[in-house]
Amino acid sequence: MKKYHCCATCIHFVAERKDGKMSYYCKRLGYETKTHYQFNCWTPKENVRRLMEKDGKNA
């Protein structure tokens, strides 16, 4: 899980371009974040779940 746990892999993570700059925020918490931040409310995207399961089976 440590390998995957970050905001960019969460279902609530949103990336938008505003005024030519990228803006990242959490739609669940409602505030700006960074791709590498980590919060306890993390819910991995489906493709990340599959990767985690695959890694778990190979361990």
Secondary structure by P-SEA (a helix, b strand, c coil): ccccccccccccbbbbbcccbbbbbbcccccccccccccccccccaaaaaaaaaaaaac
